[in-house]
Amino acid sequence: MNNYKTPTNPDSHQVGMEWMHINDLFKYRIYPKELRKYIIKHFNNEKSPVYLGDIN
């Protein structure tokens, strides 16, 4: 049993998703680019601000 919830407003243009190792994070384009550092901080159990919108 997983703890994930079904999204209430899924992106109709999304074509897929993929799990990746944290060490491979910089091999892929992620938008916004700034999101990478928050993912890494979360992975390292560091406190970081929550992303709430466009920062580009």
mmCIF entry with sequence, helices, sheets and N, C-alpha, C, O atoms, coordinates in Angstrom:
data_MODEL
# 
_entry.id   MODEL 
# 
_entity.id                         1 
_entity.type                       polymer 
_entity.pdbx_number_of_molecules   1 
# 
_entity_poly.entity_id                      1 
_entity_poly.type                           'polypeptide(L)' 
_entity_poly.nstd_linkage                   no 
_entity_poly.nstd_monomer                   no 
_entity_poly.pdbx_seq_one_letter_code       MNNYKTPTNPDSHQVGMEWMHINDLFKYRIYPKELRKYIIKHFNNEKSPVYLGDIN 
_entity_poly.pdbx_seq_one_letter_code_can   MNNYKTPTNPDSHQVGMEWMHINDLFKYRIYPKELRKYIIKHFNNEKSPVYLGDIN 
_entity_poly.pdbx_strand_id                 A 
# 
loop_
_entity_poly_seq.entity_id 
_entity_poly_seq.num 
_entity_poly_seq.mon_id 
_entity_poly_seq.hetero 
1 1  MET n 
1 2  ASN n 
1 3  ASN n 
1 4  TYR n 
1 5  LYS n 
1 6  THR n 
1 7  PRO n 
1 8  THR n 
1 9  ASN n 
1 10 PRO n 
1 11 ASP n 
1 12 SER n 
1 13 HIS n 
1 14 GLN n 
1 15 VAL n 
1 16 GLY n 
1 17 MET n 
1 18 GLU n 
1 19 TRP n 
1 20 MET n 
1 21 HIS n 
1 22 ILE n 
1 23 ASN n 
1 24 ASP n 
1 25 LEU n 
1 26 PHE n 
1 27 LYS n 
1 28 TYR n 
1 29 ARG n 
1 30 ILE n 
1 31 TYR n 
1 32 PRO n 
1 33 LYS n 
1 34 GLU n 
1 35 LEU n 
1 36 ARG n 
1 37 LYS n 
1 38 TYR n 
1 39 ILE n 
1 40 ILE n 
1 41 LYS n 
1 42 HIS n 
1 43 PHE n 
1 44 ASN n 
1 45 ASN n 
1 46 GLU n 
1 47 LYS n 
1 48 SER n 
1 49 PRO n 
1 50 VAL n 
1 51 TYR n 
1 52 LEU n 
1 53 GLY n 
1 54 ASP n 
1 55 ILE n 
1 56 ASN n 
# 
_struct_asym.id          A 
_struct_asym.entity_id   1 
# 
loop_
_struct_conf.conf_type_id 
_struct_conf.id 
_struct_conf.pdbx_PDB_helix_id 
_struct_conf.beg_label_comp_id 
_struct_conf.beg_label_asym_id 
_struct_conf.beg_label_seq_id 
_struct_conf.pdbx_beg_PDB_ins_code 
_struct_conf.end_label_comp_id 
_struct_conf.end_label_asym_id 
_struct_conf.end_label_seq_id 
_struct_conf.pdbx_end_PDB_ins_code 
_struct_conf.beg_auth_comp_id 
_struct_conf.beg_auth_asym_id 
_struct_conf.beg_auth_seq_id 
_struct_conf.end_auth_comp_id 
_struct_conf.end_auth_asym_id 
_struct_conf.end_auth_seq_id 
_struct_conf.pdbx_PDB_helix_class 
_struct_conf.details 
_struct_conf.pdbx_PDB_helix_length 
HELX_P HELX_P1 AA1 ILE A 22 ? LYS A 27 ? ILE A 22 LYS A 27 5 ? 6 
HELX_P HELX_P2 AA2 LEU A 35 ? PHE A 43 ? LEU A 35 PHE A 43 1 ? 9 
# 
_struct_conf_type.id          HELX_P 
_struct_conf_type.criteria    ? 
_struct_conf_type.reference   ? 
# 
loop_
_atom_site.group_PDB 
_atom_site.id 
_atom_site.type_symbol 
_atom_site.label_atom_id 
_atom_site.label_alt_id 
_atom_site.label_comp_id 
_atom_site.label_asym_id 
_atom_site.label_entity_id 
_atom_site.label_seq_id 
_atom_site.pdbx_PDB_ins_code 
_atom_site.Cartn_x 
_atom_site.Cartn_y 
_atom_site.Cartn_z 
_atom_site.occupancy 
_atom_site.B_iso_or_equiv 
_atom_site.pdbx_formal_charge 
_atom_site.auth_seq_id 
_atom_site.auth_comp_id 
_atom_site.auth_asym_id 
_atom_site.auth_atom_id 
_atom_site.pdbx_PDB_model_num 
ATOM 1   N N  . MET A 1 1  ? 0.838  -1.168 0.000   1.00 0.00 ? 1  MET A N  1 
ATOM 2   C CA . MET A 1 1  ? 0.000  0.000  0.000   1.00 0.00 ? 1  MET A CA 1 
ATOM 3   C C  . MET A 1 1  ? 0.888  1.237  0.000   1.00 0.00 ? 1  MET A C  1 
ATOM 4   O O  . MET A 1 1  ? 1.807  1.340  0.813   1.00 0.00 ? 1  MET A O  1 
ATOM 5   N N  . ASN A 1 2  ? 0.621  2.182  -0.909  1.00 0.00 ? 2  ASN A N  1 
ATOM 6   C CA . ASN A 1 2  ? 1.414  3.404  -0.923  1.00 0.00 ? 2  ASN A CA 1 
ATOM 7   C C  . ASN A 1 2  ? 0.652  4.543  -0.247  1.00 0.00 ? 2  ASN A C  1 
ATOM 8   O O  . ASN A 1 2  ? -0.556 4.455  -0.027  1.00 0.00 ? 2  ASN A O  1 
ATOM 9   N N  . ASN A 1 3  ? 1.370  5.595  0.071   1.00 0.00 ? 3  ASN A N  1 
ATOM 10  C CA . ASN A 1 3  ? 0.781  6.745  0.750   1.00 0.00 ? 3  ASN A CA 1 
ATOM 11  C C  . ASN A 1 3  ? 0.531  7.903  -0.199  1.00 0.00 ? 3  ASN A C  1 
ATOM 12  O O  . ASN A 1 3  ? 0.267  9.018  0.251   1.00 0.00 ? 3  ASN A O  1 
ATOM 13  N N  . TYR A 1 4  ? 0.608  7.665  -1.506  1.00 0.00 ? 4  TYR A N  1 
ATOM 14  C CA . TYR A 1 4  ? 0.421  8.719  -2.483  1.00 0.00 ? 4  TYR A CA 1 
ATOM 15  C C  . TYR A 1 4  ? -1.055 8.929  -2.754  1.00 0.00 ? 4  TYR A C  1 
ATOM 16  O O  . TYR A 1 4  ? -1.837 7.979  -2.781  1.00 0.00 ? 4  TYR A O  1 
ATOM 17  N N  . LYS A 1 5  ? -1.425 10.178 -2.953  1.00 0.00 ? 5  LYS A N  1 
ATOM 18  C CA . LYS A 1 5  ? -2.814 10.505 -3.251  1.00 0.00 ? 5  LYS A CA 1 
ATOM 19  C C  . LYS A 1 5  ? -2.971 10.788 -4.733  1.00 0.00 ? 5  LYS A C  1 
ATOM 20  O O  . LYS A 1 5  ? -2.035 11.251 -5.386  1.00 0.00 ? 5  LYS A O  1 
ATOM 21  N N  . THR A 1 6  ? -4.135 10.515 -5.256  1.00 0.00 ? 6  THR A N  1 
ATOM 22  C CA . THR A 1 6  ? -4.435 10.830 -6.642  1.00 0.00 ? 6  THR A CA 1 
ATOM 23  C C  . THR A 1 6  ? -4.544 12.340 -6.779  1.00 0.00 ? 6  THR A C  1 
ATOM 24  O O  . THR A 1 6  ? -5.223 12.987 -5.981  1.00 0.00 ? 6  THR A O  1 
ATOM 25  N N  . PRO A 1 7  ? -3.875 12.917 -7.797  1.00 0.00 ? 7  PRO A N  1 
ATOM 26  C CA . PRO A 1 7  ? -3.944 14.378 -7.947  1.00 0.00 ? 7  PRO A CA 1 
ATOM 27  C C  . PRO A 1 7  ? -5.359 14.849 -8.224  1.00 0.00 ? 7  PRO A C  1 
ATOM 28  O O  . PRO A 1 7  ? -6.138 14.159 -8.882  1.00 0.00 ? 7  PRO A O  1 
ATOM 29  N N  . THR A 1 8  ? -5.684 16.028 -7.717  1.00 0.00 ? 8  THR A N  1 
ATOM 30  C CA . THR A 1 8  ? -7.024 16.571 -7.933  1.00 0.00 ? 8  THR A CA 1 
ATOM 31  C C  . THR A 1 8  ? -7.119 17.332 -9.242  1.00 0.00 ? 8  THR A C  1 
ATOM 32  O O  . THR A 1 8  ? -8.215 17.517 -9.772  1.00 0.00 ? 8  THR A O  1 
ATOM 33  N N  . ASN A 1 9  ? -5.977 17.780 -9.777  1.00 0.00 ? 9  ASN A N  1 
ATOM 34  C CA . ASN A 1 9  ? -5.967 18.521 -11.033 1.00 0.00 ? 9  ASN A CA 1 
ATOM 35  C C  . ASN A 1 9  ? -4.766 18.072 -11.865 1.00 0.00 ? 9  ASN A C  1 
ATOM 36  O O  . ASN A 1 9  ? -3.818 18.841 -12.024 1.00 0.00 ? 9  ASN A O  1 
ATOM 37  N N  . PRO A 1 10 ? -4.782 16.846 -12.401 1.00 0.00 ? 10 PRO A N  1 
ATOM 38  C CA . PRO A 1 10 ? -3.628 16.338 -13.137 1.00 0.00 ? 10 PRO A CA 1 
ATOM 39  C C  . PRO A 1 10 ? -3.368 17.139 -14.407 1.00 0.00 ? 10 PRO A C  1 
ATOM 40  O O  . PRO A 1 10 ? -4.295 17.698 -14.992 1.00 0.00 ? 10 PRO A O  1 
ATOM 41  N N  . ASP A 1 11 ? -2.110 17.195 -14.833 1.00 0.00 ? 11 ASP A N  1 
ATOM 42  C CA . ASP A 1 11 ? -1.709 17.890 -16.044 1.00 0.00 ? 11 ASP A CA 1 
ATOM 43  C C  . ASP A 1 11 ? -2.115 17.048 -17.245 1.00 0.00 ? 11 ASP A C  1 
ATOM 44  O O  . ASP A 1 11 ? -1.598 15.946 -17.429 1.00 0.00 ? 11 ASP A O  1 
ATOM 45  N N  . SER A 1 12 ? -3.023 17.545 -18.056 1.00 0.00 ? 12 SER A N  1 
ATOM 46  C CA . SER A 1 12 ? -3.516 16.776 -19.204 1.00 0.00 ? 12 SER A CA 1 
ATOM 47  C C  . SER A 1 12 ? -2.461 16.642 -20.305 1.00 0.00 ? 12 SER A C  1 
ATOM 48  O O  . SER A 1 12 ? -2.628 15.835 -21.219 1.00 0.00 ? 12 SER A O  1 
ATOM 49  N N  . HIS A 1 13 ? -1.381 17.418 -20.230 1.00 0.00 ? 13 HIS A N  1 
ATOM 50  C CA . HIS A 1 13 ? -0.329 17.349 -21.239 1.00 0.00 ? 13 HIS A CA 1 
ATOM 51  C C  . HIS A 1 13 ? 0.844  16.470 -20.800 1.00 0.00 ? 13 HIS A C  1 
ATOM 52  O O  . HIS A 1 13 ? 1.781  16.265 -21.572 1.00 0.00 ? 13 HIS A O  1 
ATOM 53  N N  . GLN A 1 14 ? 0.804  15.957 -19.591 1.00 0.00 ? 14 GLN A N  1 
ATOM 54  C CA . GLN A 1 14 ? 1.882  15.102 -19.105 1.00 0.00 ? 14 GLN A CA 1 
ATOM 55  C C  . GLN A 1 14 ? 1.847  13.783 -19.857 1.00 0.00 ? 14 GLN A C  1 
ATOM 56  O O  . GLN A 1 14 ? 0.792  13.170 -20.015 1.00 0.00 ? 14 GLN A O  1 
ATOM 57  N N  . VAL A 1 15 ? 3.015  13.356 -20.318 1.00 0.00 ? 15 VAL A N  1 
ATOM 58  C CA . VAL A 1 15 ? 3.071  12.121 -21.101 1.00 0.00 ? 15 VAL A CA 1 
ATOM 59  C C  . VAL A 1 15 ? 3.690  10.966 -20.328 1.00 0.00 ? 15 VAL A C  1 
ATOM 60  O O  . VAL A 1 15 ? 3.685  9.832  -20.807 1.00 0.00 ? 15 VAL A O  1 
ATOM 61  N N  . GLY A 1 16 ? 4.224  11.235 -19.138 1.00 0.00 ? 16 GLY A N  1 
ATOM 62  C CA . GLY A 1 16 ? 4.804  10.162 -18.357 1.00 0.00 ? 16 GLY A CA 1 
ATOM 63  C C  . GLY A 1 16 ? 5.533  10.695 -17.146 1.00 0.00 ? 16 GLY A C  1 
ATOM 64  O O  . GLY A 1 16 ? 5.555  11.899 -16.894 1.00 0.00 ? 16 GLY A O  1 
ATOM 65  N N  . MET A 1 17 ? 6.125  9.791  -16.408 1.00 0.00 ? 17 MET A N  1 
ATOM 66  C CA . MET A 1 17 ? 6.945  10.152 -15.250 1.00 0.00 ? 17 MET A CA 1 
ATOM 67  C C  . MET A 1 17 ? 7.996  9.080  -15.105 1.00 0.00 ? 17 MET A C  1 
ATOM 68  O O  . MET A 1 17 ? 7.835  7.957  -15.582 1.00 0.00 ? 17 MET A O  1 
ATOM 69  N N  . GLU A 1 18 ? 9.064  9.437  -14.447 1.00 0.00 ? 18 GLU A N  1 
ATOM 70  C CA . GLU A 1 18 ? 10.165 8.501  -14.299 1.00 0.00 ? 18 GLU A CA 1 
ATOM 71  C C  . GLU A 1 18 ? 10.875 8.764  -12.981 1.00 0.00 ? 18 GLU A C  1 
ATOM 72  O O  . GLU A 1 18 ? 11.153 9.914  -12.643 1.00 0.00 ? 18 GLU A O  1 
ATOM 73  N N  . TRP A 1 19 ? 11.171 7.702  -12.232 1.00 0.00 ? 19 TRP A N  1 
ATOM 74  C CA . TRP A 1 19 ? 11.982 7.806  -11.026 1.00 0.00 ? 19 TRP A CA 1 
ATOM 75  C C  . TRP A 1 19 ? 13.430 7.831  -11.442 1.00 0.00 ? 19 TRP A C  1 
ATOM 76  O O  . TRP A 1 19 ? 13.825 7.102  -12.353 1.00 0.00 ? 19 TRP A O  1 
ATOM 77  N N  . MET A 1 20 ? 14.234 8.656  -10.793 1.00 0.00 ? 20 MET A N  1 
ATOM 78  C CA . MET A 1 20 ? 15.658 8.690  -11.103 1.00 0.00 ? 20 MET A CA 1 
ATOM 79  C C  . MET A 1 20 ? 16.463 8.773  -9.827  1.00 0.00 ? 20 MET A C  1 
ATOM 80  O O  . MET A 1 20 ? 15.964 9.207  -8.789  1.00 0.00 ? 20 MET A O  1 
ATOM 81  N N  . HIS A 1 21 ? 17.715 8.353  -9.913  1.00 0.00 ? 21 HIS A N  1 
ATOM 82  C CA . HIS A 1 21 ? 18.607 8.449  -8.775  1.00 0.00 ? 21 HIS A CA 1 
ATOM 83  C C  . HIS A 1 21 ? 18.985 9.914  -8.581  1.00 0.00 ? 21 HIS A C  1 
ATOM 84  O O  . HIS A 1 21 ? 19.157 10.646 -9.556  1.00 0.00 ? 21 HIS A O  1 
ATOM 85  N N  . ILE A 1 22 ? 19.115 10.340 -7.340  1.00 0.00 ? 22 ILE A N  1 
ATOM 86  C CA . ILE A 1 22 ? 19.422 11.735 -7.042  1.00 0.00 ? 22 ILE A CA 1 
ATOM 87  C C  . ILE A 1 22 ? 20.724 12.173 -7.710  1.00 0.00 ? 22 ILE A C  1 
ATOM 88  O O  . ILE A 1 22 ? 20.857 13.343 -8.070  1.00 0.00 ? 22 ILE A O  1 
ATOM 89  N N  . ASN A 1 23 ? 21.676 11.276 -7.882  1.00 0.00 ? 23 ASN A N  1 
ATOM 90  C CA . ASN A 1 23 ? 22.938 11.624 -8.529  1.00 0.00 ? 23 ASN A CA 1 
ATOM 91  C C  . ASN A 1 23 ? 22.784 11.939 -10.015 1.00 0.00 ? 23 ASN A C  1 
ATOM 92  O O  . ASN A 1 23 ? 23.674 12.544 -10.612 1.00 0.00 ? 23 ASN A O  1 
ATOM 93  N N  . ASP A 1 24 ? 21.667 11.537 -10.614 1.00 0.00 ? 24 ASP A N  1 
ATOM 94  C CA . ASP A 1 24 ? 21.415 11.793 -12.035 1.00 0.00 ? 24 ASP A CA 1 
ATOM 95  C C  . ASP A 1 24 ? 20.591 13.055 -12.269 1.00 0.00 ? 24 ASP A C  1 
ATOM 96  O O  . ASP A 1 24 ? 20.235 13.357 -13.408 1.00 0.00 ? 24 ASP A O  1 
ATOM 97  N N  . LEU A 1 25 ? 20.292 13.777 -11.226 1.00 0.00 ? 25 LEU A N  1 
ATOM 98  C CA . LEU A 1 25 ? 19.389 14.927 -11.324 1.00 0.00 ? 25 LEU A CA 1 
ATOM 99  C C  . LEU A 1 25 ? 19.866 15.989 -12.320 1.00 0.00 ? 25 LEU A C  1 
ATOM 100 O O  . LEU A 1 25 ? 19.044 16.604 -12.999 1.00 0.00 ? 25 LEU A O  1 
ATOM 101 N N  . PHE A 1 26 ? 21.166 16.211 -12.417 1.00 0.00 ? 26 PHE A N  1 
ATOM 102 C CA . PHE A 1 26 ? 21.682 17.251 -13.303 1.00 0.00 ? 26 PHE A CA 1 
ATOM 103 C C  . PHE A 1 26 ? 21.835 16.788 -14.755 1.00 0.00 ? 26 PHE A C  1 
ATOM 104 O O  . PHE A 1 26 ? 22.255 17.569 -15.609 1.00 0.00 ? 26 PHE A O  1 
ATOM 105 N N  . LYS A 1 27 ? 21.504 15.546 -15.036 1.00 0.00 ? 27 LYS A N  1 
ATOM 106 C CA . LYS A 1 27 ? 21.555 15.046 -16.410 1.00 0.00 ? 27 LYS A CA 1 
ATOM 107 C C  . LYS A 1 27 ? 20.273 15.363 -17.181 1.00 0.00 ? 27 LYS A C  1 
ATOM 108 O O  . LYS A 1 27 ? 20.221 15.169 -18.396 1.00 0.00 ? 27 LYS A O  1 
ATOM 109 N N  . TYR A 1 28 ? 19.243 15.849 -16.492 1.00 0.00 ? 28 TYR A N  1 
ATOM 110 C CA . TYR A 1 28 ? 17.941 16.079 -17.108 1.00 0.00 ? 28 TYR A CA 1 
ATOM 111 C C  . TYR A 1 28 ? 17.542 17.542 -17.013 1.00 0.00 ? 28 TYR A C  1 
ATOM 112 O O  . TYR A 1 28 ? 17.953 18.252 -16.095 1.00 0.00 ? 28 TYR A O  1 
ATOM 113 N N  . ARG A 1 29 ? 16.741 17.983 -17.968 1.00 0.00 ? 29 ARG A N  1 
ATOM 114 C CA . ARG A 1 29 ? 16.181 19.334 -17.904 1.00 0.00 ? 29 ARG A CA 1 
ATOM 115 C C  . ARG A 1 29 ? 15.013 19.313 -16.937 1.00 0.00 ? 29 ARG A C  1 
ATOM 116 O O  . ARG A 1 29 ? 14.098 18.499 -17.062 1.00 0.00 ? 29 ARG A O  1 
ATOM 117 N N  . ILE A 1 30 ? 15.056 20.201 -15.991 1.00 0.00 ? 30 ILE A N  1 
ATOM 118 C CA . ILE A 1 30 ? 13.968 20.331 -15.016 1.00 0.00 ? 30 ILE A CA 1 
ATOM 119 C C  . ILE A 1 30 ? 13.575 21.795 -14.981 1.00 0.00 ? 30 ILE A C  1 
ATOM 120 O O  . ILE A 1 30 ? 14.434 22.669 -14.864 1.00 0.00 ? 30 ILE A O  1 
ATOM 121 N N  . TYR A 1 31 ? 12.312 22.063 -15.079 1.00 0.00 ? 31 TYR A N  1 
ATOM 122 C CA . TYR A 1 31 ? 11.827 23.440 -15.056 1.00 0.00 ? 31 TYR A CA 1 
ATOM 123 C C  . TYR A 1 31 ? 10.952 23.658 -13.842 1.00 0.00 ? 31 TYR A C  1 
ATOM 124 O O  . TYR A 1 31 ? 10.096 22.822 -13.551 1.00 0.00 ? 31 TYR A O  1 
ATOM 125 N N  . PRO A 1 32 ? 11.132 24.729 -13.141 1.00 0.00 ? 32 PRO A N  1 
ATOM 126 C CA . PRO A 1 32 ? 12.224 25.685 -13.277 1.00 0.00 ? 32 PRO A CA 1 
ATOM 127 C C  . PRO A 1 32 ? 13.526 25.087 -12.775 1.00 0.00 ? 32 PRO A C  1 
ATOM 128 O O  . PRO A 1 32 ? 13.510 24.205 -11.917 1.00 0.00 ? 32 PRO A O  1 
ATOM 129 N N  . LYS A 1 33 ? 14.646 25.552 -13.295 1.00 0.00 ? 33 LYS A N  1 
ATOM 130 C CA . LYS A 1 33 ? 15.965 25.016 -12.942 1.00 0.00 ? 33 LYS A CA 1 
ATOM 131 C C  . LYS A 1 33 ? 16.233 25.118 -11.443 1.00 0.00 ? 33 LYS A C  1 
ATOM 132 O O  . LYS A 1 33 ? 16.883 24.251 -10.860 1.00 0.00 ? 33 LYS A O  1 
ATOM 133 N N  . GLU A 1 34 ? 15.728 26.183 -10.828 1.00 0.00 ? 34 GLU A N  1 
ATOM 134 C CA . GLU A 1 34 ? 15.926 26.432 -9.403  1.00 0.00 ? 34 GLU A CA 1 
ATOM 135 C C  . GLU A 1 34 ? 15.378 25.288 -8.547  1.00 0.00 ? 34 GLU A C  1 
ATOM 136 O O  . GLU A 1 34 ? 15.823 25.103 -7.414  1.00 0.00 ? 34 GLU A O  1 
ATOM 137 N N  . LEU A 1 35 ? 14.434 24.530 -9.064  1.00 0.00 ? 35 LEU A N  1 
ATOM 138 C CA . LEU A 1 35 ? 13.806 23.435 -8.327  1.00 0.00 ? 35 LEU A CA 1 
ATOM 139 C C  . LEU A 1 35 ? 14.809 22.353 -7.938  1.00 0.00 ? 35 LEU A C  1 
ATOM 140 O O  . LEU A 1 35 ? 14.623 21.680 -6.925  1.00 0.00 ? 35 LEU A O  1 
ATOM 141 N N  . ARG A 1 36 ? 15.870 22.175 -8.726  1.00 0.00 ? 36 ARG A N  1 
ATOM 142 C CA . ARG A 1 36 ? 16.882 21.148 -8.428  1.00 0.00 ? 36 ARG A CA 1 
ATOM 143 C C  . ARG A 1 36 ? 17.445 21.297 -7.019  1.00 0.00 ? 36 ARG A C  1 
ATOM 144 O O  . ARG A 1 36 ? 17.545 20.320 -6.276  1.00 0.00 ? 36 ARG A O  1 
ATOM 145 N N  . LYS A 1 37 ? 17.815 22.531 -6.652  1.00 0.00 ? 37 LYS A N  1 
ATOM 146 C CA . LYS A 1 37 ? 18.459 22.696 -5.352  1.00 0.00 ? 37 LYS A CA 1 
ATOM 147 C C  . LYS A 1 37 ? 17.501 22.360 -4.209  1.00 0.00 ? 37 LYS A C  1 
ATOM 148 O O  . LYS A 1 37 ? 17.941 21.880 -3.164  1.00 0.00 ? 37 LYS A O  1 
ATOM 149 N N  . TYR A 1 38 ? 16.208 22.601 -4.385  1.00 0.00 ? 38 TYR A N  1 
ATOM 150 C CA . TYR A 1 38 ? 15.244 22.248 -3.344  1.00 0.00 ? 38 TYR A CA 1 
ATOM 151 C C  . TYR A 1 38 ? 15.054 20.733 -3.246  1.00 0.00 ? 38 TYR A C  1 
ATOM 152 O O  . TYR A 1 38 ? 14.865 20.200 -2.152  1.00 0.00 ? 38 TYR A O  1 
ATOM 153 N N  . ILE A 1 39 ? 15.104 20.050 -4.370  1.00 0.00 ? 39 ILE A N  1 
ATOM 154 C CA . ILE A 1 39 ? 15.010 18.591 -4.368  1.00 0.00 ? 39 ILE A CA 1 
ATOM 155 C C  . ILE A 1 39 ? 16.205 18.000 -3.632  1.00 0.00 ? 39 ILE A C  1 
ATOM 156 O O  . ILE A 1 39 ? 16.051 17.085 -2.823  1.00 0.00 ? 39 ILE A O  1 
ATOM 157 N N  . ILE A 1 40 ? 17.395 18.524 -3.912  1.00 0.00 ? 40 ILE A N  1 
ATOM 158 C CA . ILE A 1 40 ? 18.607 18.022 -3.260  1.00 0.00 ? 40 ILE A CA 1 
ATOM 159 C C  . ILE A 1 40 ? 18.574 18.309 -1.761  1.00 0.00 ? 40 ILE A C  1 
ATOM 160 O O  . ILE A 1 40 ? 18.948 17.451 -0.961  1.00 0.00 ? 40 ILE A O  1 
ATOM 161 N N  . LYS A 1 41 ? 18.130 19.508 -1.371  1.00 0.00 ? 41 LYS A N  1 
ATOM 162 C CA . LYS A 1 41 ? 18.034 19.826 0.057   1.00 0.00 ? 41 LYS A CA 1 
ATOM 163 C C  . LYS A 1 41 ? 17.058 18.893 0.755   1.00 0.00 ? 41 LYS A C  1 
ATOM 164 O O  . LYS A 1 41 ? 17.330 18.417 1.857   1.00 0.00 ? 41 LYS A O  1 
ATOM 165 N N  . HIS A 1 42 ? 15.923 18.630 0.117   1.00 0.00 ? 42 HIS A N  1 
ATOM 166 C CA . HIS A 1 42 ? 14.933 17.717 0.697   1.00 0.00 ? 42 HIS A CA 1 
ATOM 167 C C  . HIS A 1 42 ? 15.540 16.321 0.843   1.00 0.00 ? 42 HIS A C  1 
ATOM 168 O O  . HIS A 1 42 ? 15.351 15.670 1.871   1.00 0.00 ? 42 HIS A O  1 
ATOM 169 N N  . PHE A 1 43 ? 16.262 15.861 -0.170  1.00 0.00 ? 43 PHE A N  1 
ATOM 170 C CA . PHE A 1 43 ? 16.898 14.545 -0.134  1.00 0.00 ? 43 PHE A CA 1 
ATOM 171 C C  . PHE A 1 43 ? 17.885 14.456 1.026   1.00 0.00 ? 43 PHE A C  1 
ATOM 172 O O  . PHE A 1 43 ? 18.007 13.407 1.659   1.00 0.00 ? 43 PHE A O  1 
ATOM 173 N N  . ASN A 1 44 ? 18.586 15.546 1.307   1.00 0.00 ? 44 ASN A N  1 
ATOM 174 C CA . ASN A 1 44 ? 19.579 15.584 2.381   1.00 0.00 ? 44 ASN A CA 1 
ATOM 175 C C  . ASN A 1 44 ? 18.973 15.973 3.732   1.00 0.00 ? 44 ASN A C  1 
ATOM 176 O O  . ASN A 1 44 ? 19.702 16.259 4.682   1.00 0.00 ? 44 ASN A O  1 
ATOM 177 N N  . ASN A 1 45 ? 17.646 15.983 3.815   1.00 0.00 ? 45 ASN A N  1 
ATOM 178 C CA . ASN A 1 45 ? 16.921 16.325 5.044   1.00 0.00 ? 45 ASN A CA 1 
ATOM 179 C C  . ASN A 1 45 ? 17.268 17.714 5.570   1.00 0.00 ? 45 ASN A C  1 
ATOM 180 O O  . ASN A 1 45 ? 17.290 17.938 6.780   1.00 0.00 ? 45 ASN A O  1 
ATOM 181 N N  . GLU A 1 46 ? 17.541 18.649 4.651   1.00 0.00 ? 46 GLU A N  1 
ATOM 182 C CA . GLU A 1 46 ? 17.783 20.031 5.037   1.00 0.00 ? 46 GLU A CA 1 
ATOM 183 C C  . GLU A 1 46 ? 16.481 20.803 4.899   1.00 0.00 ? 46 GLU A C  1 
ATOM 184 O O  . GLU A 1 46 ? 15.648 20.495 4.046   1.00 0.00 ? 46 GLU A O  1 
ATOM 185 N N  . LYS A 1 47 ? 16.319 21.791 5.734   1.00 0.00 ? 47 LYS A N  1 
ATOM 186 C CA . LYS A 1 47 ? 15.136 22.644 5.614   1.00 0.00 ? 47 LYS A CA 1 
ATOM 187 C C  . LYS A 1 47 ? 15.326 23.554 4.411   1.00 0.00 ? 47 LYS A C  1 
ATOM 188 O O  . LYS A 1 47 ? 16.416 24.080 4.187   1.00 0.00 ? 47 LYS A O  1 
ATOM 189 N N  . SER A 1 48 ? 14.275 23.734 3.650   1.00 0.00 ? 48 SER A N  1 
ATOM 190 C CA . SER A 1 48 ? 14.319 24.649 2.511   1.00 0.00 ? 48 SER A CA 1 
ATOM 191 C C  . SER A 1 48 ? 12.926 25.215 2.292   1.00 0.00 ? 48 SER A C  1 
ATOM 192 O O  . SER A 1 48 ? 11.931 24.622 2.710   1.00 0.00 ? 48 SER A O  1 
ATOM 193 N N  . PRO A 1 49 ? 12.862 26.373 1.628   1.00 0.00 ? 49 PRO A N  1 
ATOM 194 C CA . PRO A 1 49 ? 11.553 26.943 1.358   1.00 0.00 ? 49 PRO A CA 1 
ATOM 195 C C  . PRO A 1 49 ? 10.729 26.025 0.435   1.00 0.00 ? 49 PRO A C  1 
ATOM 196 O O  . PRO A 1 49 ? 11.290 25.187 -0.271  1.00 0.00 ? 49 PRO A O  1 
ATOM 197 N N  . VAL A 1 50 ? 9.461  26.182 0.446   1.00 0.00 ? 50 VAL A N  1 
ATOM 198 C CA . VAL A 1 50 ? 8.572  25.401 -0.400  1.00 0.00 ? 50 VAL A CA 1 
ATOM 199 C C  . VAL A 1 50 ? 8.350  26.151 -1.706  1.00 0.00 ? 50 VAL A C  1 
ATOM 200 O O  . VAL A 1 50 ? 8.054  27.346 -1.691  1.00 0.00 ? 50 VAL A O  1 
ATOM 201 N N  . TYR A 1 51 ? 8.485  25.480 -2.806  1.00 0.00 ? 51 TYR A N  1 
ATOM 202 C CA . TYR A 1 51 ? 8.258  26.087 -4.129  1.00 0.00 ? 51 TYR A CA 1 
ATOM 203 C C  . TYR A 1 51 ? 6.761  26.272 -4.337  1.00 0.00 ? 51 TYR A C  1 
ATOM 204 O O  . TYR A 1 51 ? 5.993  25.316 -4.232  1.00 0.00 ? 51 TYR A O  1 
ATOM 205 N N  . LEU A 1 52 ? 6.342  27.512 -4.633  1.00 0.00 ? 52 LEU A N  1 
ATOM 206 C CA . LEU A 1 52 ? 4.917  27.790 -4.794  1.00 0.00 ? 52 LEU A CA 1 
ATOM 207 C C  . LEU A 1 52 ? 4.549  28.377 -6.150  1.00 0.00 ? 52 LEU A C  1 
ATOM 208 O O  . LEU A 1 52 ? 3.379  28.681 -6.383  1.00 0.00 ? 52 LEU A O  1 
ATOM 209 N N  . GLY A 1 53 ? 5.495  28.540 -7.030  1.00 0.00 ? 53 GLY A N  1 
ATOM 210 C CA . GLY A 1 53 ? 5.141  29.098 -8.338  1.00 0.00 ? 53 GLY A CA 1 
ATOM 211 C C  . GLY A 1 53 ? 6.359  29.368 -9.173  1.00 0.00 ? 53 GLY A C  1 
ATOM 212 O O  . GLY A 1 53 ? 7.468  28.954 -8.836  1.00 0.00 ? 53 GLY A O  1 
ATOM 213 N N  . ASP A 1 54 ? 6.146  30.068 -10.270 1.00 0.00 ? 54 ASP A N  1 
ATOM 214 C CA . ASP A 1 54 ? 7.197  30.366 -11.232 1.00 0.00 ? 54 ASP A CA 1 
ATOM 215 C C  . ASP A 1 54 ? 8.257  31.284 -10.635 1.00 0.00 ? 54 ASP A C  1 
ATOM 216 O O  . ASP A 1 54 ? 7.930  32.322 -10.058 1.00 0.00 ? 54 ASP A O  1 
ATOM 217 N N  . ILE A 1 55 ? 9.523  30.906 -10.770 1.00 0.00 ? 55 ILE A N  1 
ATOM 218 C CA . ILE A 1 55 ? 10.602 31.751 -10.264 1.00 0.00 ? 55 ILE A CA 1 
ATOM 219 C C  . ILE A 1 55 ? 11.538 32.162 -11.387 1.00 0.00 ? 55 ILE A C  1 
ATOM 220 O O  . ILE A 1 55 ? 12.581 32.765 -11.133 1.00 0.00 ? 55 ILE A O  1 
ATOM 221 N N  . ASN A 1 56 ? 11.177 31.843 -12.632 1.00 0.00 ? 56 ASN A N  1 
ATOM 222 C CA . ASN A 1 56 ? 12.030 32.218 -13.769 1.00 0.00 ? 56 ASN A CA 1 
ATOM 223 C C  . ASN A 1 56 ? 11.710 33.609 -14.236 1.00 0.00 ? 56 ASN A C  1 
ATOM 224 O O  . ASN A 1 56 ? 12.325 34.099 -15.184 1.00 0.00 ? 56 ASN A O  1 
# 
